[in-house]
Amino acid sequence: MVADIINIIEQSEQRHRARKAKDKAAFRLAVGLITGDLLIAMEVKENGWSYHPLSSGTFGDRPVGYRTFKPTVDKMEAVGLISISKGRNAQAPQFDEGAAPSYHPSLATRFRPTQVMVSIADQAGVHHGSARKHFPQQLPNNVIEVRGKSTSVRGMKTKGKKLKLAHTEKSRAMETDVKSLNKCVAGFELEGGSFSGYRRLFSNGDIDGFDFQWGGRLYGVGDYSYQNIKKTERQKMNLGSEEVVEIDINASYLTILHGIEGYPLPNRDDLYSIGGYDRAIVKAWITATIGHHGFHTRWPKNAIQEIKDAGIDKPTGLTMESLQPVILDHFPMLADWPSQKVTCADLMFTESEIIIGTMLELMHSHCIPCFSVHDSIIVRKSDQRIAMDTLKDQFFRRTNIEPQLKVHYLPTRQTIAGDLRITERG
């Protein structure tokens, strides 16, 4: 199939001389990887689009460099094999009369195969639903990424720029751990989801004192990673033809903060169930506060959206400030949040160490495959008990707190209680 596509491209070219052997190999690799990526996206993405920024700096750790990628996709578009929708920035809302307009990144350039490419694939036997079998995932070579501090312009948050990585002994050890996880997990077939490896992303790399201690979550490579699909869809996945369960930490950051500040965890099933308010409202308040450097005077847009997504109508007149005394009465460790030395990036790092430590222990000590979704893990149903014990133990080691765990599964296929919360040790 790839040979047919290359033939179509070459017949349309007006070259004065043939490609050198090295360039020809690079071109064939590029066509194969691009074709495979686009066909897989057609299978797993609802709208079928794949995306990639077109600035040359975003290709440093990719198997296909910018100088090969850009002319290749241009040629594929010219002969009708793919559609390209160019990326663009978005203008921030303008409130100050006469102020210069400001922009923030919006959409990366998107790519999608045309019916011509789909037909070529089908004729070659690469039928819809089989692309991932014909195009195996390629694990990333660079698995540690550092970005600068994120910024906000008129309420629009933009993640920090990717920084040049300066490895240390500490980051080398982290790199070894991530690569071993990638190699192990990639050896297991994940049905209903896609896995092409993890990268560990650190933040605030441009702040004095940075030493790979802020952020640190594992992010699945590729825009169609299993991490990007809805939790209800993840529950339908199979791991090695066996049903899966997703185990998450109830109020992860809040629980970690209890441990850091030396407060015992409240004895109730749901930490967010306080004051007679809907948990979605309480969670939105806490999430918005922990993600900020102080107390909000009004509801941020993302908090309002979080409440709406939960299908809840916020009571009229309920402000961030009016809810604050209720929150602080139940969670006194938040009272000095504006002056806290602990930040959201610190909490994320501790959480990432807990999750990665759990995955490594399950892999090395029990030969159990485990996938992460930031504050949760996905394992086979038969591994649920040992995975929960391991996660609890890893959490306790780093926080001296016994976390509440919640198990999610596809109810029609399970017989155990789904809303199971484990709070006791042992």
N, C-alpha and C positions, 0 to 999 in steps of 0.2 A: 504494500500500500504506500509506504513512504517512497519507494522507488518510483511509483506512478506519479506521485505528487512532485517529486524532484524533476521528473521528465517534463511535466507540464510547465514548470517554472523555467527550466532550461530552454525549452522550445520558444518561450516568449522573450528570452533575453537576446540582446544584440551585443555580444561580447566579441572583442577583437582577438582575444586569446583565451585558451581554456584555463580553468582554475588550476593552481598548483596542487600537488597531492595533499599537502597539509591543509590548504584552504578548502579543498573539496571534502576532506574528512570533517572539518569543522562545520561546513555547510550542511552536510548530510546529518550530522549530530543535531544541529539546530532545528532542521526541518522535522526530524523524528521527535525531539523533545517538545517542540511547540505543538505539533499535531497531536501527540499523546495527551498533553495537558489540556488542550481545547476539547478533545473528545471526552475526556474524563469529566470536565466541567459540564458538558452537555448532559451527562448522566446524573450528576449529583447536585447541580445548582438549579434552582427553580426556573430562572430566566436564561440559563445556559451561558452566561457571560463569565469569562475569566479576566483577570486584570493584572497589570504591571505598570509601575511608573516608567516613563521614558527618559528620565534624566540619567546621564551616563554613570553617575555616582551610585545608582541603585543596583548595579550589575557586578559589583566587586567580588561577591562570593557566589556567583551563579555559574552553572556549568556552561552557559552560553553568554559570551560577552556582548557588550552594547554594539560594537562594530560589526558583529555578525548578526545579532538579533534584529536590529532596526532595518537593514536592507532586506533581510529575509521576510519579515512580516509585511513590509511594503510590497515586495514582489508577490507574496501570497494574496494580498488584497487586490493587487492589480489584475491578477488572473482569475479573480472571483472565487478563491478558496476560503477566504475569511472576511468578516466584517470588522471594522475598527471604529470605535467611538472614542474620540480624543478626550483626554483628561482636561480638567479645568479647575480654576480656583473659584471661590464664591466670595462675593462682597459682603462684608459684615454690615449689619444694620447701621444706618447713619442717623445719629441723634443730635449731633452738634452742627449747627448751620455754619457752612463755610469750612468745616474741617475736611482734611484730605481723606479720600476714601481708603479703607484698609481691606485687605483680602486675607483669606485663610484657605489652606488646602481643602478641596472638596472631593472630587472624583478622580481616581487614577484612570489612565487610558484602559479601555476595555476591549476585549477581543472575543469573537464568537465564530465558529465554523459556519459556512454557508451550506445550503443543501447540496451543492456540488461536492464539497468535501465529505459530507455525510454519505452521499451515494457511492463515492469512491471507496470509503471505508466498508460499507455494506457489501459491495461487490467483491471486496478482497477477503470477506469473512470476518471482519471486525464489526460485528453487529452491535446494535445499541444494548448496553448493559454489560459488554465484555471488554471495554477499553482498558480497565485496570488490570485485566489478565494479560493483555497483549503489551501493555506499557507499565512495567513494574516501577514502583516508587524509587526515587534516588534520594538517599539520605543526605542531609546537608553536611558539608565539610566544616563550615564555621558555625558553631553552635552557641557561642557566647556573643551577645550584642549589647552595646552600651549606647544609651541616648542621653542627650542633655535634658535639663529641666524643662518641663512643659510650661507653656505660656497661655495666657487668656487675653483675648482682645474683645472687649465689649461683650463679655459673657461666652464667647466662643473659645473653647479649649483646644489647643493644638499641641500634639505630642512633640517632645524635644527632638532635635535633629540627631541623626545617627552619627556617632563619633568614631574616630579611628581607635581601634582596640589596642591597648598597651597591656599585654599579658603580664601577670605576676604569678608567683608560685601558687597563690590562692586560686586565681582564675583558671590556671592549668588543671588543678585538681577538679574544679567544677566542670571543666570541659571534658575531662576523662569520664566523669560520672554521667553526663548527658549523652555522650557518644555510646557508652555501654548500655544505657537505657534504650537509646534508639535502635541499636543492633539487636537487643533482646526482643523488644516489642514488635519490631518489624518482622520477626520470624513467626508471628502468629497472625492468622487471617482474621481480619475484622470485617464482618459482613454487615452492610447497612451504613458503614462509615468509612472515611478515608484517613489513612495515616501515612505521612511522608517524612516523619521525624519531628523532633522538637528543637527549638532554640530557647535559650534562657536569656530573657531580656532584663537588663538592669537600667535604672533611671538615675537622674541627677549626676551623670558622669562628669559634668562641668562644674560641680561644686567642690570647693576645697575639702579635703578629707575623704573624698570618694575612695572606697576600697572594696567594691563589689558587695556592699551591704545594704543597698536600697533597691527595692523592686525584686527582681530575680525569679519571676514566674516563668513556667514553661509554656510556650506558645507553639501550637501545631503549625508546621510549615505548610503554606499553600492556602488559598482562599476557600477550599472545600474540605478543610480538616473537619474531623468529627466534632471538634470543639465548637464549630460554628453552626451546628444544627441544633434545633430545639431539643430541650431535655426529653420531651415526650417521644421524639424521634430516636434519640440515643437509647431509650429504653427498649426499642425494637431491634437493636443491634444484636448480633451473635459474635462470640469470640471463640474461634475454633469450633464452630457449629454448636456452641453451648450458649444458653441464655445468660444475659449479664444483669448486674445490679449496679446502681450508682449510689455511692455512699458519700454524703456531704456533711460538713461540719456546720452545725447550727450556729449562726451569728459568729463566724470565724474571727473577724477582727475584734469584735467586742469581747469575745472570750479570751483572746490573746492579751488584750489590754487589761482584763481582770488579773491575769497572771503577772504581767509586768508591774502593775501597781500594787500587787499583794492583796487583792480583794477576793473573797470567796465567790464562787459562781452561785447566783440565786437558785433556789430549789424550786424550779417550775419547768414544765415541759417546753415552753416557748419563751425565750428570753425577751422577745419583743411584745409579749402579751402583758401590758401594764396600763394602769390608769383608766381602763375601760375604753381605750381607743383601739381602732382597728390596727392590727400588727403592721399592715402595709404602710400606714402613716408613720408609726413609730420607727419602723425600719428606714423609711425614706429620710426622716429627720436625722437619725444616727449616721446613715451612710453619707449624707450631704455634709454633716459636720466633720466626720473623720476624714473626709476627702478634702477638707478646707483647712485653712490656717487659723480659723477662729469660729465664732458663732455667727450664723447668718441672721440678718434682720428681716429677710423676706425669703419665701420659698424659691429656691433655684429652679430653673427650667427642668433640669434632669430629675429633680425630686418630684415635681408636679407630674412629669411624664411617668415616673415609676409608680405613683399612686394611681394614675389613670390606667396604666397597663394591668394593674391588679384588679381593675373593675370597681374601684372604690371612689365614692364622691367625698371629697374633703369637706368637712363641716364648715359652713360659712362663718367667717370670723376667726377660724383657727389659724393663727400665725405661728411662724417659727419661734417668735419670742414668747407667745402665750403658752406654747407647749414645752418650752425649755425647763421651767421649774419642775414639771412632772417627770421629765426625763432625768434631770439631775438628782431628783429625790430617789429614784430607783438605781441610778448609775452614778454615784458620787465621784468616781474616778474621772468623769468627764468635766467636772466643774472647773478645773484649771487647764482645759484643753488649749486655749489660746496661748498659754505660756509653756505648754508641754514640750519637752525635748523630743518625745516620741512623735513620729509623723506617720502618715499613711504609708509612706515608702518603707519605714521600719517594720510596720505590721505586715506588709506584703512580703517582706523578706523572711520574717519568721514563719509565716504561713508557707512560703515556698520551700523552706528548709524542712518543714514537717512533711509536706506532700512528697518531696523528692526523697527524703529519708525513708518514708514508708515504701515508696516504689523500689528503692534499692534493696531494702531489707526483704521485701517479698520476692524480688528477683534472685538475690544471692543466697538467702537462707531457705527459701521454699520453692524456688523455680516457678513462681506464680507471675504471669503477665499482668500488668496493671497500667491503665491509662489515666491521665489526670485531666481535670477540667477546673484548674485554678484552686478552688477550695473543696474539691471533691475528687474521688477516684472511681474508676470503673473496673470491675473485676468479674470473673465468671461467678455464676450463682453458687457453684460448689465451693468457691473460695471466700465466700462472704464472711464467715465467722473469723477466720484467721486474718483476713484483711482488716476487719474492724478492730480486732485486738491489737494489731500492729499499728494502725493509725492512732488509736488511743494512747498507746505506749509512746510513740514518737511525739505526740502532742504534749504528754505529761512531762517528758524529759526536758522539753524546751520552755515550758510555761508553769510547771507545777500545778496545772489545772486539769481536771477531768472533763473533757469536752462532751457535749451532746451530739450524737451522730444520728442522722436520718437516712433511711434506705429508700431509694426510689426504684421501681421496677414496673414492668408491664403487668397490671393486675390480672389479666385474663390468663396469663401463663404461670402465675405464681400461686402458692398455697400458703405462704407464711404471711404474717402481718406486715403490711407495707409501711405503716407509720411508726416503725420501730425506732425508739430512741434509747440509746445505751448511755447511762450516766455513771454506773458503778464500774470499778476496776476489777480485773480478774475474770 
